[in-house]
């Protein structure tokens, strides 16, 4: 499949503290899951959906992670490694590190989110120009660890609110976006004391009616952020293989 969106940013600068335990050698993107490094599933899904360039935002143990990532990139793709020296800050700062390395519109995701490639295809197919496009999941009963999930409130095809503590919500953020250049400006505006999260930027953009919600329907995805989530993802991948 050939898409007009050819670049993707993958955020992988953090240390994976909720999974690493006492293992000092732990690198979350390389975490073995069903016999393969975690991030390899994301790379494969992006490659199959026509993405030709990946901008990987690294930070924690970047000198070890970089060479390992290069081995996972297929020959048809370009890899641009970008170091976020402020990797201990929130993920909005990692996203901002990509600004001069990517052309808009671009796809944005996390190294610890697994998803069927059809999620990428759906997102690209239904992308709205000049909006921030967010893939959402309305299958609330099937979301693992709903309490910890990033909750989204929508009206028609617009995101009206986002946050883990939302009481009134009808969807979950899957962590997959197609972003316009303007998203970087909103992240800059969202900074407080030099820090911000992706959801901070989304919240500001949603207040201006510029966040487009794209429902993934019955397609599968899974966040891998805790040992319990890892076990659930392992089971899902075994069943699918």
C-alpha positions as CSV (number, residue, x, y, z in Angstrom):
1,X,0.0,0.0,0.0
2,X,1.4,3.4,-1.0
3,X,0.4,6.4,1.2
4,X,0.9,10.1,0.9
5,X,2.2,9.9,4.5
6,X,5.7,8.5,4.2
7,X,7.4,9.4,7.5
8,X,6.8,8.2,11.1
9,X,8.1,9.3,14.5
10,X,8.4,6.6,17.1
11,X,9.0,7.8,20.7
12,X,11.3,5.6,22.7
13,X,13.4,7.9,24.9
14,X,12.2,6.7,28.3
15,X,13.7,4.0,30.6
16,X,10.6,1.8,30.8
17,X,10.6,2.1,34.6
18,X,7.3,0.2,35.1
19,X,8.7,-2.9,33.3
20,X,12.4,-2.8,34.0
21,X,12.5,-3.7,37.7
22,X,16.0,-4.1,38.9
23,X,17.4,-5.1,35.5
24,X,20.1,-2.4,34.7
25,X,20.5,-3.8,31.1
26,X,16.8,-3.4,30.2
27,X,15.9,-1.5,27.0
28,X,12.2,-1.4,26.6
29,X,12.1,-1.2,22.7
30,X,14.1,-4.5,22.6
31,X,11.9,-6.3,25.2
32,X,11.4,-9.8,23.8
33,X,7.7,-10.5,23.2
34,X,6.5,-13.6,21.4
35,X,10.1,-14.2,20.2
36,X,10.7,-10.7,18.8
37,X,11.8,-7.3,20.0
38,X,8.8,-5.2,21.0
39,X,9.5,-2.3,18.6
40,X,9.9,-4.7,15.6
41,X,6.2,-5.1,15.5
42,X,5.7,-1.4,15.1
43,X,8.4,-1.1,12.5
44,X,6.9,-4.0,10.5
45,X,3.4,-2.5,10.6
46,X,4.7,0.9,9.4
47,X,6.7,-0.6,6.6
48,X,3.7,-2.6,5.3
49,X,1.6,0.6,5.3
50,X,4.0,2.5,3.0
51,X,6.1,4.4,5.6
52,X,9.6,5.0,4.1
53,X,11.3,6.9,6.9
54,X,11.3,6.4,10.7
55,X,12.5,9.1,13.0
56,X,13.3,7.3,16.3
57,X,13.5,9.6,19.4
58,X,15.9,8.0,21.8
59,X,17.3,9.1,25.1
60,X,17.9,6.5,27.9
61,X,20.9,4.3,26.9
62,X,20.8,5.7,23.4
63,X,24.3,4.5,22.6
64,X,23.2,0.9,23.1
65,X,19.8,1.3,21.6
66,X,20.8,3.0,18.3
67,X,22.9,0.1,16.8
68,X,20.3,-2.4,17.8
69,X,17.5,-0.4,16.1
70,X,19.5,-0.2,12.9
71,X,19.5,-4.0,12.7
72,X,15.7,-4.0,12.9
73,X,15.1,-1.6,10.0
74,X,14.4,-3.2,6.6
75,X,16.4,-2.1,3.6
76,X,13.4,-0.3,2.2
77,X,13.3,2.1,5.1
78,X,15.4,5.0,6.3
79,X,16.2,5.5,10.0
80,X,16.9,8.9,11.6
81,X,18.1,8.6,15.2
82,X,17.3,11.7,17.2
83,X,18.6,12.0,20.8
84,X,16.4,13.7,23.4
85,X,18.8,14.7,26.1
86,X,15.8,15.6,28.3
87,X,14.5,12.1,28.1
88,X,13.4,12.1,31.8
89,X,10.8,14.7,31.0
90,X,7.4,13.9,29.5
91,X,6.7,12.5,26.0
92,X,5.7,15.9,24.6
93,X,9.4,16.9,24.8
94,X,10.4,13.8,22.9
95,X,7.9,14.7,20.2
96,X,9.3,18.2,20.0
97,X,12.8,16.8,19.4
98,X,11.5,15.5,16.0
99,X,10.5,19.0,14.7
100,X,13.4,19.6,12.4
101,X,13.7,16.0,11.3
102,X,10.2,15.3,9.8
103,X,7.9,16.7,7.2
104,X,4.2,17.1,7.8
105,X,1.9,15.4,7.8
106,X,3.7,12.6,9.7
107,X,2.6,9.6,11.7
108,X,3.4,9.6,15.4
109,X,3.4,6.6,17.8
110,X,5.1,5.0,20.8
111,X,7.6,2.1,20.9
112,X,5.4,0.2,23.4
113,X,2.1,0.2,21.6
114,X,1.3,-2.9,19.5
115,X,-1.3,-2.6,16.8
116,X,-2.6,-4.4,13.7
117,X,-1.3,-2.7,10.6
118,X,-4.9,-2.1,9.7
119,X,-5.0,0.6,12.4
120,X,-2.3,2.5,10.4
121,X,-4.1,2.0,7.2
122,X,-7.4,3.3,8.7
123,X,-5.7,6.3,10.2
124,X,-3.9,7.2,6.9
125,X,-7.0,6.6,4.8
126,X,-9.2,8.9,6.9
127,X,-6.7,11.6,7.8
128,X,-8.1,15.1,7.7
129,X,-5.7,17.7,6.4
130,X,-4.7,20.5,8.9
131,X,-6.1,18.6,11.8
132,X,-4.4,16.4,14.4
133,X,-5.8,12.9,13.6
134,X,-6.0,10.5,16.5
135,X,-6.9,6.8,16.3
136,X,-9.4,6.0,19.0
137,X,-10.9,2.8,20.4
138,X,-14.5,2.8,21.4
139,X,-14.4,-0.9,22.5
140,X,-14.2,0.1,26.2
141,X,-15.1,-3.4,27.5
142,X,-12.0,-4.9,25.7
143,X,-9.4,-2.3,26.9
144,X,-7.0,-3.9,29.3
145,X,-6.4,-1.8,32.4
146,X,-9.0,0.8,31.6
147,X,-8.2,2.7,34.7
148,X,-4.7,3.4,33.5
149,X,-5.7,4.2,29.9
150,X,-5.7,7.7,28.3
151,X,-9.4,8.5,28.0
152,X,-11.0,10.5,25.3
153,X,-14.3,12.3,25.0
154,X,-15.7,12.9,21.5
155,X,-18.5,14.7,19.8
156,X,-19.2,13.4,16.3
157,X,-15.7,13.1,14.8
158,X,-14.0,15.6,17.1
159,X,-12.1,15.1,20.3
160,X,-13.4,17.4,22.9
161,X,-11.4,16.3,26.0
162,X,-8.5,13.9,26.8
163,X,-7.0,12.7,30.1
164,X,-6.5,9.7,32.3
165,X,-8.8,11.1,34.9
166,X,-11.7,11.9,32.7
167,X,-15.0,10.9,34.2
168,X,-17.1,11.4,31.1
169,X,-15.5,9.6,28.1
170,X,-16.5,7.3,25.2
171,X,-13.1,6.2,23.8
172,X,-9.5,5.4,24.5
173,X,-6.4,7.0,22.9
174,X,-4.5,4.3,21.0
175,X,-1.3,6.3,20.9
176,X,-1.3,6.6,17.1
177,X,-1.6,10.0,15.4
178,X,-1.2,11.7,12.1
179,X,0.1,15.2,12.9
180,X,0.3,18.5,11.1
181,X,3.2,20.9,11.5
182,X,1.0,23.0,13.8
183,X,1.0,20.3,16.5
184,X,4.6,21.3,17.4
185,X,3.3,24.9,18.1
186,X,0.6,23.6,20.4
187,X,3.2,21.5,22.3
188,X,5.3,24.5,22.7
189,X,2.3,26.5,24.1
190,X,1.5,23.6,26.4
191,X,4.9,23.7,28.2
192,X,5.0,24.4,31.9
193,X,8.4,24.8,33.5
194,X,9.9,23.5,30.2
195,X,7.9,20.3,30.2
196,X,4.7,18.9,28.6
197,X,3.0,15.7,27.6
198,X,1.5,14.8,24.3
199,X,-2.0,14.9,25.9
200,X,-1.3,18.5,27.0
201,X,-0.8,19.5,23.4
202,X,-3.8,17.4,22.2
203,X,-5.9,19.1,24.9
204,X,-5.1,22.6,23.6
205,X,-5.6,21.7,20.0
206,X,-8.9,20.0,20.9
207,X,-10.1,23.2,22.5
208,X,-9.7,24.9,19.1
209,X,-11.7,22.1,17.4
210,X,-8.6,20.8,15.5
211,X,-8.4,17.1,16.7
212,X,-10.1,14.6,14.4
213,X,-11.1,11.3,16.0
214,X,-10.8,8.1,13.8
215,X,-12.5,5.0,15.3
216,X,-10.5,1.9,14.7
217,X,-13.6,-0.3,15.0
218,X,-12.8,-4.0,15.7
219,X,-9.1,-3.8,14.9
220,X,-6.7,-4.9,17.7
221,X,-4.1,-2.9,19.6
222,X,-2.4,-3.1,23.0
223,X,-0.3,-0.9,25.2
224,X,2.6,-2.6,26.8
225,X,3.5,-0.6,29.9
226,X,3.3,-3.1,32.9
227,X,4.1,-6.8,33.5
228,X,0.3,-7.5,33.3
229,X,0.0,-5.7,30.0
230,X,3.0,-7.6,28.7
231,X,1.4,-11.0,29.6
232,X,-1.9,-9.9,27.9
233,X,0.0,-8.9,24.7
234,X,1.9,-12.2,24.7
235,X,-1.4,-14.1,24.9
236,X,-2.9,-12.0,22.1
237,X,0.0,-12.5,19.8
238,X,0.1,-16.3,20.4
239,X,-3.6,-16.5,19.5
240,X,-3.1,-14.5,16.4
241,X,-0.1,-16.6,15.1
